[in-house]
Amino acid sequence: MDLTTVAGALPPVIASLLGLSGVAAALPAGDTGRRSAYGLAAAASIGMALLAALVLAGAAPVEFSVGSVLGMPLIAVRLDALGAVFVLMLGAVGAAASVYAVGYGAPSTHRSSDEPAARRPEPVLLAYPVFLGSMLLVFGAADAIAFLIAWEAMALSSAVLVVGAQPSPTRARAGYVYLVLTHLATAAIVVAFAVLAGSAGGTALDGFGAAAHGMPDAERSLLFLLLLAGFATKAGAVPLHVWLPRAHPVAPSPVSALMSGVMVKAGIYGLIRFALLALGPGPEWWGFALLALGIASAVLGILYALMEHDLKRLLAFSTIENVGIILLGIGAAMLARTAGLASVAALALAAALLHALNHAAIKGLLFLAAGSVQHAAGTRDLNRLGGLVRVLPLTTLAFGLGAAAMAGVPPLNGFAGEWLTFQALFAVGANTGGGELARSAALVGAGALALAVALALAALVKATGTGFLALPRSEGAANAREAGRPMVAGMAVLALLCVAAGLGAGPLSGVLLGVTSPAFGIALAATPASPAMAGFGGAAYGPLPILGVLALVSGVVWFAGSRGRVVRHAPTWTCGILPELAFEYTSTSYGKLIRLYFGRVLLPEREVQVELHPGTPFPRTVRYRGGARHVIDERVYMPLQRGAVAVAQLARRIQNGSLQLYLAYTVVALVLLLLVARP
C-alpha cells in the first residue's frame, strides 16, 4: 500500500473521530463525556499529524469533500504540501492540548474569574472539535467558498471558546473585540476573493494565480492590500493586533495554546498562499510593507511583553513578536522574488515556515505550562508568584525548556528558524543586482530581528526568574501542587517536539525547502534523509555539532568544578540578613530599565502611593505601580470606537419607530437614486 492510498484513507477516520468528539461533548455525561470528547479530539489530531506527514513524505495531494448541496460538494478539500505544513502543526499542538485538557478540569482550590471551571460540563465544549475541524479545512480548502465557510467556522468556534457559557466582563469584552476585528478582516478577504473569482471565472483557488497575473498593476496592488489587511489581522500583526492580547489570555489554556500556536498561523497561511504565491511578483513596496509589519510586530510585541506582569498576556505579546519574525521571512521572500532571486526567495519562505512550525510547538508548551501555574496557584500575576520550582518541578522544567527554545538558545528548535531568517535577510541585503532601497530594508529588518531576539531573551528570563525562582510571594504560590498526569503528558509531548525539532532542524529545513522551491521554479528533491541545502550558500545549519560542543564544555566545567570539592549547603547570602520577599526582583522592577530606555516608544507611566506612620514623616507602606501605555490602542482604536458609538447613537435617534418617517426616508433615497441614475 503506497503513501497516497494510506493518506487518502485518513480523512474519513479524522472526520468520524471529530464527530464522535462532538457527540460526547453534547451528551450530558458529566466528567466522563468531557474526558471522552477531549480524548477523541486528541486521536483526531494525531490523525491530522499523520496525514500531513504522509503528504510531506511524498504522497500526492489528498482530495475529499465535506457535505453536499444539490449534489455539489459544500467544502472541497485538496491538501497539498504547503497546507500539510500547517496541518502538521495543528495535529501536534491539537493532540497535546487535547490530552492536557483531559486533566485540565480536575478540581483546584484556586480559580480566577477568567479561567473557567472546566470540570463542570459546558455547552461550549461542542465548539472544540468544530474549532479543530475548521482549521483543518482552512488549510486544505480548494475553493474560495469552502475556504470562507471554514474561516468563519474557525472564527465563531474560537470566539465561543474564548467567551464561554458564563463569561466574566473581561472575557465578554475580549470576545467582542475579537469578533469585530475578525469580521472586518473577513470582509476584506471576501472582497479580494470576489474580484479574483470574477476574473478567474470560478471560485476554484487554483485559478486565482492565473487570473491575478492578467490584471492591471493597480488592481493587483489593491488586492494585495485587501489580503494583507484581512490575513494580517488574523495573524495578530501590529497595528492590527489589539484583539490578540485580550482574547488569548482569558481563553482556557488548551484553547490559548491552539489559538496562539496554530490559529494565528491561518493568517500566515493566507498571506503565503494568496498574497505571495497567487498574486505573483509585485512591486518592491509589497515587500517593504511586509517587512514594515514584521519589524513593528517583532519589536513592539516583545517590548510590550517585557512590560507585562500577567504571564499569559506576556506570552500573547510574545506571539505578536514571533508573527513579526515570520513576516520578516515572508517579506524577504517577496523582495527576493521581485529581484529574481529564486533560491533566496525559497530559503526565506522556508525560514518563515520553519519558524511557524517551531513557534507552534514552543508557544503551545508555554501556554499549557502557564495554565498549569494558574490551575495550581490561582493567579497569573508574576508579582504574586515565585518559588514554583520547589512545588511544581515538572511544570517549571517544561516552562524553562519552552522559554529557552523561544529565546533562541541552540540546539533547541527556536534557534533554527531565526538563523535561516537572518541568512535570507542578509542574502537580500547582499544582492548587488537589486535596488538600493530593497537592500537597505532587508538589512534594517535583520537589525530589528537581532533586537527582538535580545529583548525576547530578557522577557523570558523575567517570566522564568520572577515566576518560578526565589521565594513565593503569595499563599497560592506557596501551596501550589503539581499538575495531574494528563496535563504533564500534554506538556511533555510538546517539550519532546521542541527538542526533536531542534536536533532535526537540518533535515526539517530540507523538507521545507522541498515545499517552497517548486513555487519559485527550482527543481529540488528534499527528503528527511537528504536535507538538499546545496545551492543555498551558507544557510545550512547543523545542530548536532553545537550540541556536542555544549555537552563537552558542560562536562569539563562540571568535572573541574566538582572534583575534590566539599558541597556545603547554606542560606542565600544577604549581608547576614535572612532572605525576605522584599529583597526579590519583581516583574515590575525587572522591566524598569527597559521601560525607561524605550520611554519614547512605550510612554511609561507610574503611580506611587505612600502611607506614613501617624504623626511622623516616616513611610509605613509604599505601593508602586509601573506600566506602559499602548499608544496604538489609545490613538487609533479608541477614537474609532468613540466614532462608532457616536454613529450608533445617531442611528438610534433616527430609528424612532415612526412609520411616516421611515416612508420619508424611502422616498428621499428613491429620489436620490433616480437623480444619480438618470442619463
C-alpha positions as CSV (number, residue, x, y, z in Angstrom):
1,M,0.0,0.0,0.0
2,D,1.6,3.3,-1.1
3,L,1.6,6.6,0.8
4,T,-1.1,8.1,-1.3
5,T,-3.5,5.3,-0.5
6,V,-2.9,5.5,3.2
7,A,-3.2,9.3,3.2
8,G,-6.5,9.0,1.3
9,A,-7.9,6.7,3.9
10,L,-7.3,9.1,6.8
11,P,-9.8,11.9,6.2
12,P,-12.9,9.7,6.9
13,V,-11.3,8.5,10.1
14,I,-10.4,12.0,11.2
15,A,-14.0,13.2,10.4
16,S,-15.5,10.3,12.4
17,L,-13.3,11.0,15.4
18,L,-14.2,14.7,15.4
19,G,-17.9,13.9,15.0
20,L,-17.8,11.4,17.9
21,S,-16.0,14.1,20.0
22,G,-18.8,16.5,19.3
23,V,-21.4,13.8,20.3
24,A,-19.5,13.1,23.5
25,A,-19.4,16.9,24.2
26,A,-23.1,17.3,23.6
27,L,-24.2,14.4,25.8
28,P,-25.0,15.2,29.5
29,A,-22.4,12.6,30.6
30,G,-20.6,14.9,33.1
31,D,-16.9,14.4,33.6
32,T,-16.9,11.2,31.5
33,G,-18.3,13.0,28.5
34,R,-15.7,15.8,28.8
35,R,-12.8,13.3,29.0
36,S,-14.2,11.3,26.1
37,A,-14.6,14.5,24.0
38,Y,-11.1,15.6,24.5
39,G,-9.7,12.1,24.1
40,L,-11.4,11.6,20.7
41,A,-10.2,15.1,19.7
42,A,-6.6,14.0,20.6
43,A,-7.0,10.9,18.4
44,A,-8.3,13.0,15.5
45,S,-5.4,15.4,15.9
46,I,-2.9,12.5,15.8
47,G,-4.6,11.5,12.5
48,M,-4.2,15.0,11.2
49,A,-0.4,15.0,12.0
50,L,-0.1,11.6,10.3
51,L,-2.0,12.8,7.2
52,A,0.3,15.9,7.0
53,A,3.4,13.8,7.4
54,L,2.4,11.4,4.6
55,V,1.8,14.3,2.2
56,L,5.2,15.9,3.1
57,A,6.8,12.5,2.7
58,G,5.8,12.3,-0.9
59,A,2.1,11.3,-1.1
60,A,0.0,13.0,-3.7
61,P,-2.3,15.9,-2.6
62,V,-5.2,14.4,-0.7
63,E,-8.7,15.4,-2.1
64,F,-12.0,14.9,-0.3
65,S,-15.2,16.8,0.3
66,V,-17.4,17.7,3.3
67,G,-21.2,17.8,2.9
68,S,-23.0,18.5,-0.3
69,V,-25.7,20.8,-1.7
70,L,-27.7,19.7,-4.8
71,G,-25.1,17.1,-5.4
72,M,-22.2,19.5,-5.3
73,P,-19.6,19.4,-2.5
74,L,-20.1,22.0,0.1
75,I,-16.5,22.2,1.1
76,A,-14.0,20.8,-1.3
77,V,-10.6,20.0,0.1
78,R,-7.2,19.5,-1.6
79,L,-4.4,19.2,0.9
80,D,-1.1,19.9,-0.8
81,A,2.4,20.2,0.7
82,L,2.0,23.8,1.7
83,G,-1.2,23.1,3.6
84,A,0.3,20.0,5.1
85,V,3.0,22.1,6.9
86,F,0.2,23.9,8.7
87,V,-1.9,20.8,9.3
88,L,1.2,19.2,10.9
89,M,1.4,22.0,13.5
90,L,-2.3,21.7,14.0
91,G,-2.1,17.9,14.6
92,A,0.9,18.2,17.0
93,V,-0.5,21.1,19.1
94,G,-4.1,19.8,18.9
95,A,-3.0,16.4,20.2
96,A,-1.0,17.8,23.1
97,A,-3.7,20.4,24.1
98,S,-6.4,17.8,24.0
99,V,-4.5,15.4,26.2
100,Y,-3.8,18.3,28.5
101,A,-7.5,19.2,28.6
102,V,-8.5,15.8,29.8
103,G,-6.9,16.7,33.2
104,Y,-7.4,20.4,33.0
105,G,-10.8,20.2,34.6
106,A,-9.6,18.5,37.7
107,P,-10.7,20.3,40.9
108,S,-8.4,23.1,42.1
109,T,-8.5,25.1,45.3
110,H,-7.6,28.2,43.3
111,R,-9.6,29.6,40.4
112,S,-9.6,33.1,38.9
113,S,-12.6,34.7,37.3
114,D,-11.1,34.4,33.8
115,E,-10.2,30.7,34.0
116,P,-13.4,28.7,33.7
117,A,-14.0,25.7,36.0
118,A,-13.6,23.1,33.2
119,R,-14.8,20.2,35.4
120,R,-18.4,21.3,35.1
121,P,-19.6,20.4,31.6
122,E,-20.2,23.4,29.5
123,P,-22.2,23.5,26.3
124,V,-19.3,25.4,24.6
125,L,-17.3,22.2,24.7
126,L,-19.0,21.3,21.5
127,A,-17.1,24.2,19.8
128,Y,-13.8,22.5,20.5
129,P,-14.0,19.7,17.8
130,V,-15.5,22.3,15.5
131,F,-12.5,24.5,16.0
132,L,-10.1,21.8,15.2
133,G,-12.0,20.6,12.1
134,S,-12.5,24.1,10.8
135,M,-8.7,24.8,11.0
136,L,-8.0,21.6,9.1
137,L,-10.5,22.7,6.3
138,V,-8.9,26.2,6.2
139,F,-5.5,24.8,5.4
140,G,-6.9,22.4,2.8
141,A,-9.8,24.3,1.2
142,A,-9.7,24.0,-2.6
143,D,-12.5,26.5,-3.3
144,A,-13.0,30.1,-2.2
145,I,-16.4,29.5,-0.9
146,A,-15.2,26.4,1.1
147,F,-12.3,28.5,2.4
148,L,-14.7,31.3,3.7
149,I,-17.1,28.8,5.3
150,A,-14.2,27.1,7.1
151,W,-12.7,30.5,8.0
152,E,-16.0,31.7,9.5
153,A,-16.5,28.5,11.4
154,M,-13.0,28.8,12.8
155,A,-13.7,32.4,13.9
156,L,-17.0,31.7,15.6
157,S,-16.0,28.5,17.3
158,S,-12.9,30.1,18.8
159,A,-14.9,33.1,19.9
160,V,-17.3,30.7,21.7
161,L,-14.4,29.0,23.4
162,V,-13.0,32.4,24.5
163,V,-16.3,33.8,25.8
164,G,-17.6,30.6,27.5
165,A,-21.0,29.8,28.7
166,Q,-21.0,32.2,31.7
167,P,-18.4,34.9,30.8
168,S,-16.9,37.4,33.1
169,P,-16.9,41.0,31.8
170,T,-13.3,40.7,30.8
171,R,-13.9,37.6,28.7
172,A,-17.1,39.0,27.2
173,R,-15.2,42.2,26.1
174,A,-12.3,40.2,24.8
175,G,-14.7,38.1,22.7
176,Y,-16.5,41.2,21.4
177,V,-13.3,42.9,20.3
178,Y,-12.1,39.6,18.7
179,L,-15.4,39.1,16.7
180,V,-15.5,42.7,15.5
181,L,-11.9,42.7,14.2
182,T,-12.1,39.2,12.7
183,H,-15.2,40.0,10.8
184,L,-13.8,43.3,9.4
185,A,-10.8,41.2,8.3
186,T,-13.1,38.6,6.7
187,A,-14.9,41.4,4.8
188,A,-11.6,42.4,3.2
189,I,-10.8,38.8,2.3
190,V,-14.3,38.4,0.8
191,V,-13.9,41.4,-1.5
192,A,-10.5,40.2,-2.6
193,F,-11.8,36.7,-3.4
194,A,-14.8,38.2,-5.2
195,V,-12.6,40.2,-7.5
196,L,-10.3,37.2,-8.1
197,A,-13.2,34.8,-8.7
198,G,-14.8,37.3,-11.2
199,S,-11.5,37.5,-13.1
200,A,-10.9,33.7,-13.0
201,G,-14.5,32.8,-14.0
202,G,-14.9,30.5,-11.0
203,T,-14.2,30.1,-7.3
204,A,-11.5,27.3,-7.5
205,L,-8.4,28.6,-5.7
206,D,-6.1,27.0,-8.4
207,G,-7.3,29.6,-10.9
208,F,-6.6,32.6,-8.8
209,G,-3.0,32.8,-9.7
210,A,-3.5,32.9,-13.5
211,A,-6.4,35.4,-13.0
212,A,-4.2,37.7,-10.9
213,H,-1.4,37.7,-13.5
214,G,-3.7,39.1,-16.1
215,M,-4.9,42.1,-14.0
216,P,-3.5,45.6,-14.2
217,D,-0.9,46.5,-11.6
218,A,-3.1,49.0,-9.8
219,E,-5.8,46.3,-9.3
220,R,-3.3,43.7,-8.2
221,S,-1.9,46.2,-5.6
222,L,-5.4,46.9,-4.3
223,L,-5.9,43.1,-4.0
224,F,-2.6,42.8,-2.1
225,L,-3.7,45.5,0.4
226,L,-7.1,43.8,1.0
227,L,-5.4,40.4,1.5
228,L,-2.8,41.9,3.7
229,A,-5.4,43.6,5.9
230,G,-7.5,40.5,6.2
231,F,-4.8,37.9,6.9
232,A,-2.5,40.2,9.0
233,T,-5.4,40.8,11.3
234,K,-5.9,37.1,11.9
235,A,-2.1,36.7,12.4
236,G,-2.1,39.5,15.0
237,A,0.4,41.7,13.3
238,V,0.9,45.3,14.6
239,P,-1.1,47.5,14.3
240,L,-4.0,45.0,13.7
241,H,-3.1,43.1,16.9
242,V,-5.4,44.6,19.5
243,W,-7.7,41.5,19.8
244,L,-4.8,39.1,20.4
245,P,-3.6,40.2,23.9
246,R,-7.2,40.4,25.0
247,A,-8.5,37.1,23.7
248,H,-5.6,34.7,24.2
249,P,-5.0,35.2,28.0
250,V,-8.7,34.8,29.0
251,A,-9.4,31.7,27.0
252,P,-8.9,28.3,28.7
253,S,-5.3,27.3,28.5
254,P,-5.7,24.5,25.9
255,V,-7.6,26.9,23.7
256,S,-4.9,29.6,24.2
257,A,-2.3,27.1,23.1
258,L,-4.3,26.3,19.9
259,M,-5.1,29.9,19.2
260,S,-1.5,31.2,19.7
261,G,0.2,28.2,18.3
262,V,-2.0,27.4,15.3
263,M,-4.9,29.7,14.6
264,V,-2.8,32.9,14.1
265,K,-0.8,30.8,11.5
266,A,-4.0,30.7,9.4
267,G,-3.3,34.4,8.7
268,I,0.3,33.4,7.8
269,Y,-1.0,30.7,5.5
270,G,-3.3,33.1,3.8
271,L,-0.5,35.6,3.2
272,I,1.7,32.9,1.7
273,R,-1.0,31.2,-0.4
274,F,-2.6,34.3,-1.8
275,A,-0.5,37.4,-1.3
276,L,2.9,35.9,-2.1
277,L,2.2,32.9,-4.4
278,A,-1.1,33.6,-6.1
279,L,-0.6,37.3,-6.8
280,G,2.9,36.6,-8.1
281,P,5.8,39.0,-8.3
282,G,4.8,42.6,-7.5
283,P,6.4,45.9,-7.0
284,E,9.0,46.3,-4.3
285,W,6.7,48.2,-1.9
286,W,4.8,44.9,-1.3
287,G,7.9,43.5,0.3
288,F,8.5,46.8,2.1
289,A,5.0,46.6,3.6
290,L,5.6,43.1,4.8
291,L,8.9,44.0,6.3
292,A,7.5,47.0,8.0
293,L,4.7,45.0,9.6
294,G,7.3,42.4,10.6
295,I,9.6,45.0,12.2
296,A,6.8,46.7,14.0
297,S,5.3,43.4,15.3
298,A,8.6,41.9,16.3
299,V,10.0,44.9,18.2
300,L,6.7,46.4,19.7
301,G,5.4,42.9,20.5
302,I,8.4,41.9,22.6
303,L,8.7,45.4,24.2
304,Y,5.1,45.1,25.4
305,A,5.7,41.6,26.6
306,L,8.6,42.9,28.8
307,M,6.2,45.3,30.4
308,E,3.5,42.7,31.2
309,H,3.0,41.1,34.7
310,D,0.2,38.8,33.6
311,L,2.0,35.6,32.5
312,K,-0.5,34.7,29.7
313,R,-0.6,38.3,28.4
314,L,3.2,38.3,28.3
315,L,3.0,35.1,26.2
316,A,0.4,36.7,23.9
317,F,2.6,39.7,23.2
318,S,5.4,37.2,22.6
319,T,3.3,35.6,19.9
320,I,3.0,39.0,18.2
321,E,6.8,39.2,18.2
322,N,7.1,35.8,16.6
323,V,4.5,36.6,14.0
324,G,6.7,39.6,13.2
325,I,9.7,37.3,12.7
326,I,7.7,35.1,10.3
327,L,6.6,38.2,8.4
328,L,10.2,39.2,8.0
329,G,10.8,35.9,6.3
330,I,7.8,36.4,4.0
331,G,8.8,40.0,3.3
332,A,12.3,38.8,2.4
333,A,10.8,36.2,0.1
334,M,8.7,38.8,-1.6
335,L,11.7,41.1,-2.2
336,A,13.8,38.3,-3.4
337,R,11.1,37.1,-5.9
338,T,10.8,40.7,-7.2
339,A,14.5,40.8,-7.7
340,G,14.6,37.5,-9.5
341,L,16.5,35.7,-6.7
342,A,14.6,32.4,-6.8
343,S,16.9,30.4,-4.4
344,V,16.8,33.3,-1.8
345,A,13.1,33.5,-2.0
346,A,12.7,29.8,-1.5
347,L,15.1,30.0,1.5
348,A,13.3,32.9,3.0
349,L,9.9,31.2,2.7
350,A,11.3,28.0,4.2
351,A,12.7,30.0,7.1
352,A,9.2,31.5,7.7
353,L,7.6,28.1,7.6
354,L,10.2,26.6,9.9
355,H,9.8,29.4,12.5
356,A,6.0,29.0,12.2
357,L,6.3,25.2,13.0
358,N,8.7,25.8,15.8
359,H,6.7,28.6,17.3
360,A,3.6,26.4,17.3
361,A,5.3,23.8,19.5
362,I,7.0,26.3,21.8
363,K,4.1,28.6,22.4
364,G,1.7,25.7,22.8
365,L,4.1,24.4,25.5
366,L,4.4,27.7,27.2
367,F,0.6,28.3,27.3
368,L,0.0,24.9,28.7
369,A,2.6,25.5,31.4
370,A,1.1,28.8,32.2
371,G,-2.3,27.1,32.5
372,S,-0.8,24.6,35.0
373,V,0.6,27.6,37.0
374,Q,-2.8,29.2,37.2
375,H,-4.5,26.0,37.9
376,A,-2.2,25.3,40.8
377,A,-1.5,28.8,42.2
378,G,-4.8,30.6,41.3
379,T,-3.0,33.6,39.7
380,R,-1.1,34.6,36.5
381,D,0.4,37.7,38.1
382,L,4.2,37.3,38.1
383,N,4.4,39.7,41.0
384,R,2.4,37.2,43.1
385,L,4.2,34.1,42.0
386,G,7.8,32.9,42.7
387,G,9.2,29.7,44.3
388,L,7.3,27.4,42.0
389,V,10.4,25.4,41.2
390,R,10.1,23.7,44.5
391,V,6.4,22.8,44.3
392,L,5.9,22.5,40.5
393,P,9.1,20.9,39.3
394,L,7.7,19.3,36.2
395,T,5.9,22.5,35.1
396,T,9.0,24.5,35.8
397,L,11.0,22.2,33.7
398,A,8.5,22.4,30.8
399,F,8.3,26.2,31.0
400,G,12.0,26.6,31.3
401,L,12.6,24.4,28.2
402,G,10.0,26.3,26.3
403,A,11.4,29.7,27.4
404,A,14.9,28.6,26.3
405,A,13.6,27.5,22.9
406,M,11.6,30.7,22.5
407,A,14.7,32.8,23.4
408,G,16.6,31.1,20.5
409,V,19.0,29.0,22.6
410,P,20.7,26.3,20.4
411,P,20.3,23.5,19.9
412,L,16.6,23.8,20.7
413,N,14.2,24.4,17.8
414,G,13.6,28.2,18.3
415,F,17.1,29.0,17.0
416,A,16.9,27.3,13.6
417,G,14.1,29.5,12.1
418,E,15.7,32.7,13.3
419,W,19.0,31.6,11.9
420,L,17.6,30.9,8.5
421,T,15.6,34.2,8.6
422,F,18.9,36.1,9.3
423,Q,20.5,34.3,6.3
424,A,17.7,35.2,4.0
425,L,17.7,38.9,5.0
426,F,21.5,39.1,4.6
427,A,21.2,37.4,1.2
428,V,18.7,40.0,0.0
429,G,20.9,42.8,1.5
430,A,23.9,41.5,-0.3
431,N,22.2,41.3,-3.7
432,T,24.2,43.8,-5.9
433,G,21.7,43.4,-8.7
434,G,18.7,44.7,-6.7
435,G,17.6,48.1,-5.7
436,E,19.5,50.0,-3.0
437,L,16.3,50.6,-1.1
438,A,15.4,46.9,-1.0
439,R,18.9,46.0,0.2
440,S,18.7,48.6,3.0
441,A,15.3,47.5,4.0
442,A,16.4,43.9,4.3
443,L,19.4,44.9,6.5
444,V,17.2,47.1,8.7
445,G,14.9,44.0,9.1
446,A,18.0,41.9,10.2
447,G,18.8,44.6,12.8
448,A,15.3,44.6,14.0
449,L,15.3,40.8,14.3
450,A,18.5,40.9,16.3
451,L,17.0,43.5,18.7
452,A,13.8,41.4,19.0
453,V,15.7,38.3,19.8
454,A,17.8,40.0,22.5
455,L,14.6,41.5,24.1
456,A,12.9,38.1,23.9
457,L,15.7,36.6,26.0
458,A,15.2,39.3,28.6
459,A,11.4,38.8,28.6
460,L,11.6,35.1,29.1
461,V,14.3,35.4,31.7
462,K,11.9,37.7,33.5
463,A,9.0,35.3,33.2
464,T,11.0,32.3,34.4
465,G,13.0,34.1,37.1
466,T,10.2,36.1,38.8
467,G,7.6,33.4,38.3
468,F,9.4,30.2,39.2
469,L,12.5,31.1,41.3
470,A,13.2,32.8,44.6
471,L,10.6,32.8,47.3
472,P,6.8,32.5,46.9
473,R,5.1,35.9,47.0
474,S,1.6,34.7,47.7
475,E,-0.1,31.9,49.6
476,G,-1.3,30.4,46.4
477,A,2.2,30.1,45.1
478,A,3.5,28.6,48.3
479,N,0.7,26.0,48.5
480,A,0.7,25.0,44.8
481,R,0.7,21.4,43.8
482,E,2.0,19.7,40.6
483,A,-0.5,19.2,37.7
484,G,-2.1,15.8,37.1
485,R,-0.7,13.2,34.7
486,P,-2.7,14.2,31.6
487,M,-1.6,17.8,32.0
488,V,2.0,16.8,32.4
489,A,1.7,14.4,29.5
490,G,0.4,17.2,27.2
491,M,3.3,19.4,28.2
492,A,5.8,16.5,27.8
493,V,4.7,15.9,24.2
494,L,5.4,19.5,23.1
495,A,8.6,19.6,25.1
496,L,9.9,16.5,23.3
497,L,8.9,18.0,20.0
498,C,10.9,21.2,20.8
499,V,14.0,19.1,21.4
500,A,13.4,16.8,18.5
501,A,12.7,19.6,16.0
502,G,15.8,21.4,17.3
503,L,18.1,18.4,16.8
504,G,16.5,17.6,13.5
505,A,16.5,21.2,12.2
506,G,18.8,20.3,9.3
507,P,16.6,17.6,7.7
508,L,13.4,19.6,8.6
509,S,14.8,22.6,6.8
510,G,15.5,20.5,3.7
511,V,11.9,19.2,3.7
512,L,10.6,22.7,3.9
513,L,12.9,23.8,1.0
514,G,11.4,20.9,-0.9
515,V,8.0,22.5,-0.3
516,T,9.0,26.1,-1.2
517,S,11.4,25.6,-4.1
518,P,8.9,24.4,-6.7
519,A,6.8,27.6,-6.1
520,F,9.7,29.6,-7.4
521,G,10.7,27.4,-10.3
522,I,13.5,25.5,-8.5
523,A,13.8,21.7,-9.0
524,L,14.9,20.4,-5.6
525,A,14.5,17.0,-4.2
526,A,14.4,17.2,-0.4
527,T,13.7,14.3,1.8
528,P,14.3,13.7,5.6
529,A,17.5,11.7,4.7
530,S,18.8,14.4,2.3
531,P,18.5,18.0,3.5
532,A,19.3,19.2,0.0
533,M,20.8,22.5,1.2
534,A,23.2,22.8,-1.7
535,G,22.7,26.0,-3.7
536,F,21.6,28.0,-0.7
537,G,25.0,29.3,0.3
538,G,25.9,29.3,4.0
539,A,22.4,28.8,5.1
540,A,22.9,25.2,6.3
541,Y,22.5,24.8,10.0
542,G,23.8,21.7,11.9
543,P,22.6,21.5,15.5
544,L,24.4,18.2,16.4
545,P,27.9,19.8,16.3
546,I,26.6,22.6,18.5
547,L,25.1,20.0,20.9
548,G,28.4,18.2,21.0
549,V,30.3,21.4,21.9
550,L,27.9,22.4,24.6
551,A,28.0,18.9,26.1
552,L,31.8,18.9,26.1
553,V,32.0,22.3,27.7
554,S,29.4,21.4,30.3
555,G,31.2,18.2,31.1
556,V,34.5,19.9,31.5
557,V,33.1,22.6,33.7
558,W,31.2,20.1,35.9
559,F,34.3,17.8,36.2
560,A,36.6,20.7,37.1
561,G,34.1,22.3,39.5
562,S,33.1,19.2,41.4
563,R,36.3,17.3,41.7
564,G,37.7,17.3,45.2
565,R,35.2,19.9,46.5
566,V,33.0,19.6,49.5
567,V,29.5,20.9,49.0
568,R,28.2,23.0,51.8
569,H,24.5,24.0,52.0
570,A,23.8,27.4,53.4
571,P,21.1,30.1,53.1
572,T,21.4,32.6,50.4
573,W,23.9,35.3,51.4
574,T,22.2,38.6,52.0
575,C,24.7,40.5,54.1
576,G,23.9,38.4,57.2
577,I,20.1,39.0,57.0
578,L,17.7,36.2,56.3
579,P,16.3,36.4,52.8
580,E,12.9,38.2,52.6
581,L,10.4,38.8,49.9
582,A,11.3,42.5,49.8
583,F,14.8,41.6,48.5
584,E,13.5,39.9,45.4
585,Y,13.3,41.3,41.9
586,T,9.6,41.6,40.9
587,S,8.2,41.6,37.4
588,T,7.8,45.4,37.7
589,S,11.3,46.1,38.9
590,Y,12.9,43.8,36.4
591,G,11.4,45.6,33.4
592,K,12.0,49.2,34.7
593,L,15.3,49.8,32.9
594,I,13.9,48.6,29.6
595,R,10.8,50.8,30.2
596,L,12.9,53.9,30.8
597,Y,15.3,53.2,27.9
598,F,12.5,52.8,25.4
599,G,10.5,55.5,27.0
600,R,9.7,57.4,23.8
601,V,8.1,54.3,22.4
602,L,6.4,52.8,25.5
603,L,5.4,56.2,27.1
604,P,5.8,54.8,30.6
605,E,3.5,55.7,33.4
606,R,3.9,55.1,37.1
607,E,1.9,55.6,40.3
608,V,3.4,55.8,43.8
609,Q,1.3,55.7,47.0
610,V,3.0,56.3,50.3
611,E,1.3,55.8,53.7
612,L,3.1,57.5,56.6
613,H,3.2,56.4,60.2
614,P,0.6,58.6,62.1
615,G,2.2,61.8,63.2
616,T,5.6,61.1,61.6
617,P,7.2,61.9,58.3
618,F,8.3,58.2,58.0
619,P,6.6,55.9,55.5
620,R,4.8,52.8,56.8
621,T,3.9,51.4,53.3
622,V,4.9,52.3,49.8
623,R,3.0,51.0,46.8
624,Y,4.4,51.3,43.3
625,R,2.8,50.6,40.0
626,G,4.6,50.9,36.7
627,G,3.5,50.2,33.2
628,A,3.4,51.3,29.6
629,R,0.7,52.9,27.6
630,H,-0.5,51.2,24.5
631,V,-0.3,54.0,22.0
632,I,-2.0,52.3,19.1
633,D,-4.9,51.4,21.3
634,E,-5.2,55.0,22.6
635,R,-4.6,56.9,19.4
636,V,-6.1,54.7,16.8
637,Y,-8.7,52.2,18.2
638,M,-10.2,54.3,21.0
639,P,-11.1,57.2,18.6
640,L,-12.5,54.7,16.2
641,Q,-14.6,53.2,19.0
642,R,-15.9,56.6,20.1
643,G,-16.8,57.4,16.5
644,A,-18.6,54.1,16.0
645,V,-20.6,54.7,19.3
646,A,-21.5,58.2,18.1
647,V,-22.7,56.9,14.8
648,A,-24.7,54.2,16.5
649,Q,-26.3,56.8,18.8
650,L,-27.2,58.9,15.8
651,A,-28.8,55.9,14.1
652,R,-30.7,55.1,17.3
653,R,-32.2,58.6,17.3
654,I,-33.1,58.3,13.6
655,Q,-34.7,54.9,14.2
656,N,-37.5,56.2,16.5
657,G,-40.3,53.8,15.4
658,S,-42.2,56.4,13.3
659,L,-43.6,54.7,10.2
660,Q,-44.2,58.1,8.4
661,L,-40.6,59.0,9.0
662,Y,-39.4,55.7,7.5
663,L,-41.5,56.2,4.4
664,A,-40.0,59.7,4.1
665,Y,-36.5,58.1,4.2
666,T,-37.5,55.7,1.5
667,V,-38.9,58.4,-0.8
668,V,-35.7,60.6,-0.3
669,A,-33.5,57.6,-1.1
670,L,-35.5,56.7,-4.2
671,V,-35.3,60.3,-5.5
672,L,-31.6,60.4,-4.9
673,L,-31.2,57.1,-6.8
674,L,-33.2,58.4,-9.7
675,L,-31.1,61.5,-9.9
676,V,-27.9,59.5,-9.9
677,A,-29.2,57.0,-12.5
678,R,-30.6,59.5,-15.0
679,P,-28.8,59.7,-18.4
